[in-house]
């Protein structure tokens, strides 16, 4: 297995992204993998930097505290 750190499930609304990602999360946890599930509309989102590009410095620091790997 690859050393994957990010898995993204894409699809149209109501096609089972949340259901399948929850199943995948459970399977990974059963295999002693550390998993963090993030909903697509979560803010701040670690893969979406469109609005984050306009953050004040203090807001950016809060983002980095939440997602230090984004630095």
Backbone atoms as SQL, in Angstrom:
CREATE TABLE atoms (id INTEGER PRIMARY KEY, chain TEXT, resi INTEGER, resn TEXT, atom TEXT, x REAL, y REAL, z REAL);
INSERT INTO atoms VALUES
  (1, 'A', 1, 'UNK', 'N', 0.839, -1.182, 0.000),
  (2, 'A', 1, 'UNK', 'CA', 0.000, 0.000, 0.000),
  (3, 'A', 1, 'UNK', 'C', 0.879, 1.238, 0.000),
  (4, 'A', 2, 'UNK', 'N', 0.442, 2.249, -0.701),
  (5, 'A', 2, 'UNK', 'CA', 1.169, 3.508, -0.758),
  (6, 'A', 2, 'UNK', 'C', 1.064, 4.251, 0.565),
  (7, 'A', 3, 'UNK', 'N', 2.036, 5.100, 0.837),
  (8, 'A', 3, 'UNK', 'CA', 2.003, 5.925, 2.043),
  (9, 'A', 3, 'UNK', 'C', 1.111, 7.137, 1.766),
  (10, 'A', 4, 'UNK', 'N', -0.202, 6.916, 1.719),
  (11, 'A', 4, 'UNK', 'CA', -1.168, 7.950, 1.364),
  (12, 'A', 4, 'UNK', 'C', -1.528, 8.775, 2.587),
  (13, 'A', 5, 'UNK', 'N', -1.539, 10.070, 2.413),
  (14, 'A', 5, 'UNK', 'CA', -1.901, 10.958, 3.513),
  (15, 'A', 5, 'UNK', 'C', -3.222, 11.674, 3.273),
  (16, 'A', 6, 'UNK', 'N', -3.696, 11.669, 2.035),
  (17, 'A', 6, 'UNK', 'CA', -4.945, 12.356, 1.719),
  (18, 'A', 6, 'UNK', 'C', -5.710, 11.528, 0.699),
  (19, 'A', 7, 'UNK', 'N', -6.955, 11.236, 1.017),
  (20, 'A', 7, 'UNK', 'CA', -7.845, 10.533, 0.097),
  (21, 'A', 7, 'UNK', 'C', -9.048, 11.436, -0.123),
  (22, 'A', 8, 'UNK', 'N', -9.346, 11.731, -1.375),
  (23, 'A', 8, 'UNK', 'CA', -10.476, 12.596, -1.699),
  (24, 'A', 8, 'UNK', 'C', -11.491, 11.787, -2.487),
  (25, 'A', 9, 'UNK', 'N', -12.742, 11.811, -2.057),
  (26, 'A', 9, 'UNK', 'CA', -13.830, 11.188, -2.797),
  (27, 'A', 9, 'UNK', 'C', -14.643, 12.282, -3.460),
  (28, 'A', 10, 'UNK', 'N', -14.810, 12.185, -4.759),
  (29, 'A', 10, 'UNK', 'CA', -15.575, 13.171, -5.518),
  (30, 'A', 10, 'UNK', 'C', -16.826, 12.532, -6.082),
  (31, 'A', 11, 'UNK', 'N', -17.807, 13.354, -6.358),
  (32, 'A', 11, 'UNK', 'CA', -19.017, 12.851, -6.989),
  (33, 'A', 11, 'UNK', 'C', -20.146, 13.848, -6.897),
  (34, 'A', 12, 'UNK', 'N', -21.184, 13.560, -7.633),
  (35, 'A', 12, 'UNK', 'CA', -22.371, 14.405, -7.626),
  (36, 'A', 12, 'UNK', 'C', -23.101, 14.271, -6.291),
  (37, 'A', 13, 'UNK', 'N', -23.974, 15.231, -5.961),
  (38, 'A', 13, 'UNK', 'CA', -24.746, 15.132, -4.728),
  (39, 'A', 13, 'UNK', 'C', -25.559, 13.838, -4.675),
  (40, 'A', 14, 'UNK', 'N', -25.633, 13.254, -3.495),
  (41, 'A', 14, 'UNK', 'CA', -26.430, 12.045, -3.223),
  (42, 'A', 14, 'UNK', 'C', -25.929, 10.805, -3.960),
  (43, 'A', 15, 'UNK', 'N', -24.630, 10.727, -4.222),
  (44, 'A', 15, 'UNK', 'CA', -24.088, 9.540, -4.888),
  (45, 'A', 15, 'UNK', 'C', -23.348, 8.623, -3.931),
  (46, 'A', 16, 'UNK', 'N', -23.318, 8.974, -2.625),
  (47, 'A', 16, 'UNK', 'CA', -22.733, 8.080, -1.641),
  (48, 'A', 16, 'UNK', 'C', -21.333, 8.423, -1.184),
  (49, 'A', 17, 'UNK', 'N', -20.897, 9.650, -1.394),
  (50, 'A', 17, 'UNK', 'CA', -19.542, 10.049, -0.970),
  (51, 'A', 17, 'UNK', 'C', -19.380, 9.921, 0.541),
  (52, 'A', 18, 'UNK', 'N', -20.330, 10.444, 1.295),
  (53, 'A', 18, 'UNK', 'CA', -20.233, 10.382, 2.760),
  (54, 'A', 18, 'UNK', 'C', -20.335, 8.947, 3.251),
  (55, 'A', 19, 'UNK', 'N', -21.228, 8.179, 2.674),
  (56, 'A', 19, 'UNK', 'CA', -21.395, 6.774, 3.069),
  (57, 'A', 19, 'UNK', 'C', -20.115, 5.996, 2.801),
  (58, 'A', 20, 'UNK', 'N', -19.569, 6.151, 1.597),
  (59, 'A', 20, 'UNK', 'CA', -18.352, 5.419, 1.249),
  (60, 'A', 20, 'UNK', 'C', -17.137, 5.899, 2.021),
  (61, 'A', 21, 'UNK', 'N', -17.053, 7.206, 2.255),
  (62, 'A', 21, 'UNK', 'CA', -15.899, 7.702, 3.009),
  (63, 'A', 21, 'UNK', 'C', -15.965, 7.242, 4.464),
  (64, 'A', 22, 'UNK', 'N', -17.179, 7.111, 5.022),
  (65, 'A', 22, 'UNK', 'CA', -17.309, 6.593, 6.382),
  (66, 'A', 22, 'UNK', 'C', -16.914, 5.122, 6.427),
  (67, 'A', 23, 'UNK', 'N', -17.302, 4.347, 5.423),
  (68, 'A', 23, 'UNK', 'CA', -16.901, 2.946, 5.344),
  (69, 'A', 23, 'UNK', 'C', -15.378, 2.834, 5.244),
  (70, 'A', 24, 'UNK', 'N', -14.774, 3.664, 4.409),
  (71, 'A', 24, 'UNK', 'CA', -13.322, 3.667, 4.258),
  (72, 'A', 24, 'UNK', 'C', -12.640, 4.045, 5.571),
  (73, 'A', 25, 'UNK', 'N', -13.186, 5.059, 6.259),
  (74, 'A', 25, 'UNK', 'CA', -12.641, 5.472, 7.559),
  (75, 'A', 25, 'UNK', 'C', -12.665, 4.324, 8.551),
  (76, 'A', 26, 'UNK', 'N', -13.789, 3.616, 8.628),
  (77, 'A', 26, 'UNK', 'CA', -13.896, 2.495, 9.564),
  (78, 'A', 26, 'UNK', 'C', -12.885, 1.401, 9.241),
  (79, 'A', 27, 'UNK', 'N', -12.726, 1.106, 7.963),
  (80, 'A', 27, 'UNK', 'CA', -11.779, 0.066, 7.572),
  (81, 'A', 27, 'UNK', 'C', -10.340, 0.462, 7.910),
  (82, 'A', 28, 'UNK', 'N', -9.992, 1.706, 7.661),
  (83, 'A', 28, 'UNK', 'CA', -8.640, 2.175, 7.982),
  (84, 'A', 28, 'UNK', 'C', -8.391, 2.133, 9.486),
  (85, 'A', 29, 'UNK', 'N', -9.386, 2.559, 10.271),
  (86, 'A', 29, 'UNK', 'CA', -9.232, 2.518, 11.727),
  (87, 'A', 29, 'UNK', 'C', -9.105, 1.084, 12.234),
  (88, 'A', 30, 'UNK', 'N', -9.828, 0.156, 11.618),
  (89, 'A', 30, 'UNK', 'CA', -9.711, -1.255, 11.999),
  (90, 'A', 30, 'UNK', 'C', -8.308, -1.801, 11.713),
  (91, 'A', 31, 'UNK', 'N', -7.622, -1.157, 10.778),
  (92, 'A', 31, 'UNK', 'CA', -6.251, -1.551, 10.443),
  (93, 'A', 31, 'UNK', 'C', -5.229, -0.651, 11.142),
  (94, 'A', 32, 'UNK', 'N', -5.647, -0.049, 12.252),
  (95, 'A', 32, 'UNK', 'CA', -4.777, 0.776, 13.099),
  (96, 'A', 32, 'UNK', 'C', -4.170, 1.978, 12.378),
  (97, 'A', 33, 'UNK', 'N', -4.919, 2.540, 11.449),
  (98, 'A', 33, 'UNK', 'CA', -4.480, 3.759, 10.777),
  (99, 'A', 33, 'UNK', 'C', -5.134, 4.959, 11.457),
  (100, 'A', 34, 'UNK', 'N', -4.380, 6.021, 11.583),
  (101, 'A', 34, 'UNK', 'CA', -4.925, 7.257, 12.138),
  (102, 'A', 34, 'UNK', 'C', -5.705, 7.958, 11.028),
  (103, 'A', 35, 'UNK', 'N', -6.968, 8.263, 11.310),
  (104, 'A', 35, 'UNK', 'CA', -7.855, 8.817, 10.289),
  (105, 'A', 35, 'UNK', 'C', -8.513, 10.085, 10.807),
  (106, 'A', 36, 'UNK', 'N', -8.601, 11.076, 9.935),
  (107, 'A', 36, 'UNK', 'CA', -9.358, 12.291, 10.247),
  (108, 'A', 36, 'UNK', 'C', -10.273, 12.557, 9.065),
  (109, 'A', 37, 'UNK', 'N', -11.589, 12.487, 9.312),
  (110, 'A', 37, 'UNK', 'CA', -12.573, 12.714, 8.256),
  (111, 'A', 37, 'UNK', 'C', -12.959, 14.183, 8.265),
  (112, 'A', 38, 'UNK', 'N', -12.926, 14.813, 7.101),
  (113, 'A', 38, 'UNK', 'CA', -13.268, 16.234, 6.987),
  (114, 'A', 38, 'UNK', 'C', -14.358, 16.379, 5.942),
  (115, 'A', 39, 'UNK', 'N', -15.471, 16.979, 6.331),
  (116, 'A', 39, 'UNK', 'CA', -16.580, 17.187, 5.399),
  (117, 'A', 39, 'UNK', 'C', -16.196, 18.229, 4.355),
  (118, 'A', 40, 'UNK', 'N', -16.768, 18.091, 3.174),
  (119, 'A', 40, 'UNK', 'CA', -16.404, 18.966, 2.061),
  (120, 'A', 40, 'UNK', 'C', -16.706, 20.444, 2.308),
  (121, 'A', 41, 'UNK', 'N', -17.655, 20.759, 3.166),
  (122, 'A', 41, 'UNK', 'CA', -17.978, 22.167, 3.411),
  (123, 'A', 41, 'UNK', 'C', -17.358, 22.692, 4.706),
  (124, 'A', 42, 'UNK', 'N', -16.482, 21.900, 5.316),
  (125, 'A', 42, 'UNK', 'CA', -15.822, 22.349, 6.546),
  (126, 'A', 42, 'UNK', 'C', -14.988, 23.594, 6.261),
  (127, 'A', 43, 'UNK', 'N', -14.959, 24.495, 7.222),
  (128, 'A', 43, 'UNK', 'CA', -14.158, 25.712, 7.044),
  (129, 'A', 43, 'UNK', 'C', -13.347, 25.956, 8.312),
  (130, 'A', 44, 'UNK', 'N', -12.062, 26.121, 8.227),
  (131, 'A', 44, 'UNK', 'CA', -11.277, 26.073, 6.995),
  (132, 'A', 44, 'UNK', 'C', -11.075, 24.640, 6.533),
  (133, 'A', 45, 'UNK', 'N', -10.976, 24.446, 5.250),
  (134, 'A', 45, 'UNK', 'CA', -10.758, 23.120, 4.673),
  (135, 'A', 45, 'UNK', 'C', -9.305, 23.036, 4.210),
  (136, 'A', 46, 'UNK', 'N', -8.601, 21.959, 4.558),
  (137, 'A', 46, 'UNK', 'CA', -7.167, 21.889, 4.256),
  (138, 'A', 46, 'UNK', 'C', -6.818, 21.827, 2.773),
  (139, 'A', 47, 'UNK', 'N', -7.788, 21.561, 1.893),
  (140, 'A', 47, 'UNK', 'CA', -7.475, 21.509, 0.466),
  (141, 'A', 47, 'UNK', 'C', -8.043, 22.682, -0.316),
  (142, 'A', 48, 'UNK', 'N', -8.708, 23.597, 0.331),
  (143, 'A', 48, 'UNK', 'CA', -9.320, 24.730, -0.352),
  (144, 'A', 48, 'UNK', 'C', -8.717, 26.025, 0.172),
  (145, 'A', 49, 'UNK', 'N', -7.909, 26.652, -0.642),
  (146, 'A', 49, 'UNK', 'CA', -7.257, 27.887, -0.209),
  (147, 'A', 49, 'UNK', 'C', -7.728, 29.102, -0.993),
  (148, 'A', 50, 'UNK', 'N', -8.911, 29.006, -1.616),
  (149, 'A', 50, 'UNK', 'CA', -9.408, 30.143, -2.384),
  (150, 'A', 50, 'UNK', 'C', -9.758, 31.305, -1.473),
  (151, 'A', 51, 'UNK', 'N', -10.580, 31.053, -0.438),
  (152, 'A', 51, 'UNK', 'CA', -10.930, 32.137, 0.475),
  (153, 'A', 51, 'UNK', 'C', -9.826, 32.366, 1.499),
  (154, 'A', 52, 'UNK', 'N', -9.042, 31.325, 1.798),
  (155, 'A', 52, 'UNK', 'CA', -7.988, 31.466, 2.782),
  (156, 'A', 52, 'UNK', 'C', -6.878, 32.398, 2.299),
  (157, 'A', 53, 'UNK', 'N', -6.793, 32.625, 1.001),
  (158, 'A', 53, 'UNK', 'CA', -5.765, 33.509, 0.457),
  (159, 'A', 53, 'UNK', 'C', -5.970, 34.950, 0.926),
  (160, 'A', 54, 'UNK', 'N', -7.167, 35.272, 1.391),
  (161, 'A', 54, 'UNK', 'CA', -7.472, 36.642, 1.821),
  (162, 'A', 54, 'UNK', 'C', -7.562, 36.774, 3.337),
  (163, 'A', 55, 'UNK', 'N', -7.000, 35.827, 4.062),
  (164, 'A', 55, 'UNK', 'CA', -7.055, 35.887, 5.515),
  (165, 'A', 55, 'UNK', 'C', -6.119, 36.945, 6.074),
  (166, 'A', 56, 'UNK', 'N', -6.515, 37.528, 7.205),
  (167, 'A', 56, 'UNK', 'CA', -5.593, 38.373, 7.955),
  (168, 'A', 56, 'UNK', 'C', -4.522, 37.479, 8.566),
  (169, 'A', 57, 'UNK', 'N', -3.419, 38.060, 8.972),
  (170, 'A', 57, 'UNK', 'CA', -2.326, 37.261, 9.543),
  (171, 'A', 57, 'UNK', 'C', -2.806, 36.455, 10.758),
  (172, 'A', 58, 'UNK', 'N', -3.605, 37.076, 11.623),
  (173, 'A', 58, 'UNK', 'CA', -4.097, 36.373, 12.808),
  (174, 'A', 58, 'UNK', 'C', -4.998, 35.197, 12.426),
  (175, 'A', 59, 'UNK', 'N', -5.821, 35.366, 11.386),
  (176, 'A', 59, 'UNK', 'CA', -6.677, 34.280, 10.921),
  (177, 'A', 59, 'UNK', 'C', -5.838, 33.155, 10.298),
  (178, 'A', 60, 'UNK', 'N', -4.783, 33.547, 9.581),
  (179, 'A', 60, 'UNK', 'CA', -3.879, 32.557, 8.983),
  (180, 'A', 60, 'UNK', 'C', -3.180, 31.735, 10.063),
  (181, 'A', 61, 'UNK', 'N', -2.797, 32.375, 11.153),
  (182, 'A', 61, 'UNK', 'CA', -2.158, 31.657, 12.266),
  (183, 'A', 61, 'UNK', 'C', -3.115, 30.625, 12.863),
  (184, 'A', 62, 'UNK', 'N', -4.384, 30.979, 12.980),
  (185, 'A', 62, 'UNK', 'CA', -5.383, 30.030, 13.483),
  (186, 'A', 62, 'UNK', 'C', -5.514, 28.849, 12.521),
  (187, 'A', 63, 'UNK', 'N', -5.517, 29.120, 11.218),
  (188, 'A', 63, 'UNK', 'CA', -5.563, 28.060, 10.222),
  (189, 'A', 63, 'UNK', 'C', -4.366, 27.121, 10.373),
  (190, 'A', 64, 'UNK', 'N', -3.186, 27.676, 10.567),
  (191, 'A', 64, 'UNK', 'CA', -1.984, 26.842, 10.724),
  (192, 'A', 64, 'UNK', 'C', -2.005, 26.032, 12.008),
  (193, 'A', 65, 'UNK', 'N', -2.632, 26.555, 13.040),
  (194, 'A', 65, 'UNK', 'CA', -2.773, 25.768, 14.276),
  (195, 'A', 65, 'UNK', 'C', -3.660, 24.558, 14.052),
  (196, 'A', 66, 'UNK', 'N', -4.705, 24.746, 13.233),
  (197, 'A', 66, 'UNK', 'CA', -5.621, 23.643, 12.939),
  (198, 'A', 66, 'UNK', 'C', -5.004, 22.642, 11.975),
  (199, 'A', 67, 'UNK', 'N', -4.240, 23.140, 10.999),
  (200, 'A', 67, 'UNK', 'CA', -3.652, 22.303, 9.951),
  (201, 'A', 67, 'UNK', 'C', -2.172, 22.662, 9.780),
  (202, 'A', 68, 'UNK', 'N', -1.304, 22.286, 10.733),
  (203, 'A', 68, 'UNK', 'CA', 0.107, 22.673, 10.652),
  (204, 'A', 68, 'UNK', 'C', 0.811, 22.146, 9.410),
  (205, 'A', 69, 'UNK', 'N', 0.319, 21.048, 8.837),
  (206, 'A', 69, 'UNK', 'CA', 0.950, 20.515, 7.637),
  (207, 'A', 69, 'UNK', 'C', 0.711, 21.406, 6.416),
  (208, 'A', 70, 'UNK', 'N', -0.221, 22.359, 6.524),
  (209, 'A', 70, 'UNK', 'CA', -0.502, 23.266, 5.422),
  (210, 'A', 70, 'UNK', 'C', 0.525, 24.389, 5.300),
  (211, 'A', 71, 'UNK', 'N', 1.363, 24.549, 6.309),
  (212, 'A', 71, 'UNK', 'CA', 2.347, 25.629, 6.282),
  (213, 'A', 71, 'UNK', 'C', 3.304, 25.442, 5.123);
